Structures are given as C-alpha cells and as structure tokens.
Amino acid sequence: MLKASGLTKTYGSLQVLKRVDLEVEKGSIVAIMGASGAGKSTLLHILGSLDVPDGGKVEINGTDVFAQPTQLLAEFRNKNMGFVFQFHNLLPEFTALENVMIPGLIGKMDAGKAKKRGEELLGLLNLKHRINHKPSELSGGEQQRVAVARALINSPVIVFADEPSGNLDSKNADELHALFFQLRKDFGQTFIIVTHNAEFAAMADRKLEIKDGVMMA
C-alpha cells in the first residue's frame, strides 16, 4: 500500500538519503532504526509528505503523492495519514477532546461526528475520564495517547510515528507499543515507526535499518 523508490534528500553538502527504496504492505507494523543522523526522521517525513524529496517517488494506494498540487496534497494527507511524534504537539489551550477533533474539523468532518468519534477513540484509549482536561493536566503517557487518538480521528490508511515512546518512561513506552498492535488488530491500521527501542523493533512485522542514508538489507 506504500511504495517509495529512489528517494534522495540533500541539505547543503550533506546527502541525508541516498536512493532509498521501500515497500510496505497493508496492515503491517514496520520499525525503522538507525543511529542519530542516519536519515530516519527525514525518510519518515518524506513518506508522510511533510517534506519533499530531491528525487524519487512515493505512492500510497497507487496515488503518486508528490504529483498532486499543494492543496490536494494537504487534503490527501489529512484524509489518509496520521502522525504521532516524540513530543505530542498538543495545543495547550484546548482540551484532550478538542485536540483530537482538530484534524477531523480541518477535513470538514461534521462537528457532531468529530466529537462523537473523538469520544469513542479516547474511550478506547482509556481516557474517557480525561476528555475535558487540558494537556498540562495530563501525564506524559496520557498526552501521548491523546496524540494517538488525534492521529486516528480521520481513520487514516497509514500512521507515521517518529520516536513516539522516546519521551516516555519504560512502563508508558511498553503500553504505547502494545497499543499500536491492538489498533492494528482492531482496525487493520498500517504503522511505520521510527524508534531507538530495540525491544519494540523486534516485535514489529519488519525491522529495517538506515545507515548513512542507505536502507540496509
């Protein structure tokens, strides 16, 4: 469902990605590992269309992602992709529920439907009692689960996660990793996850490594 071919990216004189190829099957959990500066996050951001490659192509369900005009690309991203980052990036002035609803509202989802869907997701993630709390009133693990719910609000075909447990203690990290597998089981979600957590990577369907901008076999 995702195919990347010949991806290259250079910042100044530094070539970060060197003709990276990748194929990901629907419903799989793929872990990408590598040393700091190896190109993991750059690759993830390009696969998720948050950054543009200098060369190469990304297709999701047959759609050439970067062949689309800017507005259509933004709409495609909102509808088909979810994102979870190391730092949850929740908006501090909004409640947990409001944060979860935002991508749905951006995607022109009816407000009532977005509210109902947000409540369902937060309930699923054991946060029903926290829906009206603001991020500052939540623990780190709770904040990251809100971020996961936000990533799922539009029922994306693929979720990209960049070091999602990197800012969590081991207990919350383990719970978050288990959650990804449960979501895959319940919704058939596809996950591409950049991680330094070797234990989680070993549990994934595929473990890939980037070294100096090259995907290792």
C-alpha positions in Angstrom: 0.0 0.0 0.0 3.1 2.2 0.3 5.9 2.2 -2.3 8.9 4.5 -2.2 11.5 4.4 -4.9 14.8 6.1 -5.4 14.3 8.7 -2.6 17.1 11.2 -2.3 17.5 14.2 0.0 20.3 16.7 0.5 20.7 19.5 3.0 23.5 21.8 1.8 26.5 19.5 1.2 25.1 16.6 3.3 23.3 13.9 1.4 20.8 12.5 4.0 19.0 9.9 1.8 20.8 8.0 -1.0 18.2 6.4 -3.3 16.1 4.7 -0.7 13.5 2.1 -1.8 10.8 0.8 0.5 7.6 -1.2 0.1 5.1 -1.6 3.0 2.1 -4.0 3.0 -1.3 -3.0 4.3 -1.8 -3.8 8.0 1.8 -4.2 8.8 3.9 -2.6 11.5 7.3 -1.6 10.3 10.1 -0.3 12.6 12.9 1.8 11.2 16.1 2.0 13.3 19.4 3.7 12.9 21.9 5.9 14.6 21.2 9.6 15.1 21.6 11.5 11.9 21.3 8.3 9.7 18.2 9.8 7.9 15.4 8.0 9.8 13.2 11.1 10.5 13.9 12.6 7.1 12.7 9.4 5.5 9.6 9.3 7.7 8.7 12.9 7.0 9.1 12.4 3.2 7.0 9.2 3.3 4.3 11.2 5.2 4.6 14.1 2.7 5.7 16.5 5.4 9.0 17.1 3.5 9.7 16.8 -0.2 12.5 14.6 -1.7 15.0 16.0 -4.1 14.4 12.9 -6.2 12.4 9.7 -6.2 8.7 8.9 -5.8 6.2 7.9 -3.1 3.0 6.1 -3.8 0.2 5.4 -1.3 -2.5 3.1 -2.6 -1.5 3.9 -6.1 -1.5 7.6 -5.7 1.7 9.5 -6.7 1.8 11.6 -3.5 4.1 14.4 -4.8 2.4 14.7 -8.2 -0.5 16.4 -6.6 -1.0 20.2 -6.3 -0.3 21.6 -2.9 -3.9 21.9 -1.8 -4.8 18.4 -3.0 -1.7 17.0 -1.3 -2.8 18.7 2.0 -6.3 17.1 1.7 -4.8 13.7 0.8 -2.5 13.9 3.8 -5.3 14.8 6.2 -7.6 12.0 4.9 -5.1 9.2 4.5 -2.3 9.8 7.1 -2.0 10.1 10.8 1.1 11.3 12.7 2.5 10.7 16.2 5.7 12.4 17.2 8.1 12.1 20.2 6.7 15.4 21.6 2.9 15.1 21.5 2.4 18.6 20.0 -0.9 19.0 21.6 -2.3 22.6 21.7 -2.2 23.7 25.3 -5.3 25.9 25.2 -7.6 23.0 24.1 -8.9 20.0 25.9 -8.0 16.5 25.1 -11.2 16.0 23.1 -10.8 19.3 21.2 -7.2 18.4 20.3 -8.4 15.0 18.9 -11.1 16.7 16.9 -8.9 19.2 15.1 -7.8 17.1 12.1 -11.4 16.0 11.6 -12.6 19.5 11.6 -9.8 20.5 9.2 -11.0 17.7 7.0 -14.5 19.2 7.0 -16.0 16.5 9.2 -19.3 17.5 10.8 -18.6 18.9 14.3 -21.0 16.5 16.0 -19.5 13.5 14.2 -16.0 14.6 15.1 -17.0 15.0 18.8 -18.6 11.5 18.8 -15.6 9.9 17.0 -13.1 11.7 19.4 -15.0 10.5 22.5 -15.0 6.9 21.1 -11.3 7.0 20.5 -10.4 8.5 23.8 -12.7 5.9 25.5 -10.9 3.1 23.5 -7.5 4.5 24.8 -8.8 4.5 28.4 -9.0 8.3 28.5 -12.8 8.7 28.8 -12.4 10.4 32.2 -9.9 12.9 30.9 -11.6 14.2 27.8 -12.2 17.7 29.2 -8.6 18.0 30.7 -6.0 20.2 29.0 -2.6 18.8 28.2 -1.0 20.4 31.3 -3.4 18.3 33.4 -2.4 15.0 31.8 0.6 12.7 32.4 3.2 12.2 29.7 1.6 8.8 28.8 -1.9 10.3 28.7 -0.7 13.1 26.4 0.8 10.6 24.0 -2.4 8.6 23.9 -4.3 11.7 23.1 -1.9 12.3 20.3 -2.5 8.7 19.0 -6.3 9.4 19.1 -5.8 12.6 17.2 -3.8 10.6 14.6 -6.7 8.2 14.2 -9.6 10.7 14.0 -9.9 10.5 10.2 -9.4 6.7 10.0 -6.1 7.0 8.1 -4.8 4.2 6.0 -1.3 4.6 7.5 0.1 6.1 10.7 3.6 7.5 10.8 5.3 7.7 14.3 8.6 9.4 15.0 10.1 8.1 18.2 6.7 8.0 19.8 7.9 6.5 23.1 11.2 8.4 23.2 9.9 10.8 25.8 8.1 8.2 28.0 9.3 6.0 30.9 9.6 2.3 30.3 6.1 1.4 31.6 4.3 4.0 29.4 6.5 3.1 26.5 5.5 -0.6 26.8 1.8 0.4 27.0 2.1 2.6 23.9 3.8 -0.1 21.9 1.1 -2.6 22.9 -1.5 -0.1 21.9 -0.1 0.0 18.3 -0.5 -3.7 18.0 -4.0 -3.6 19.4 -5.0 -0.9 16.9 -3.6 -2.9 14.1 -5.7 -5.9 15.3 -8.9 -3.8 15.7 -8.7 -1.5 12.7 -6.1 -3.1 10.3 -4.0 0.1 10.7 -0.6 0.2 9.0 2.2 1.7 11.0 5.7 3.0 10.1 7.5 3.8 13.2 11.0 5.3 13.7 12.4 4.1 17.0 15.5 3.5 19.1 13.7 0.9 21.1 15.2 -2.5 20.1 12.7 -4.5 22.0 9.8 -2.9 20.2 11.5 -3.1 16.8 12.0 -6.9 17.4 8.2 -7.2 17.9 7.4 -5.4 14.6 6.5 -7.3 11.5 9.6 -5.9 9.8 12.7 -4.2 11.2 14.6 -2.0 8.9 17.8 -0.1 9.4 19.1 3.1 7.8 22.9 3.7 7.8 24.3 6.8 6.4 21.2 7.5 4.3 21.1 3.9 2.8 18.4 1.3 3.7 20.3 -1.8 4.8 19.0 -5.2 3.6 
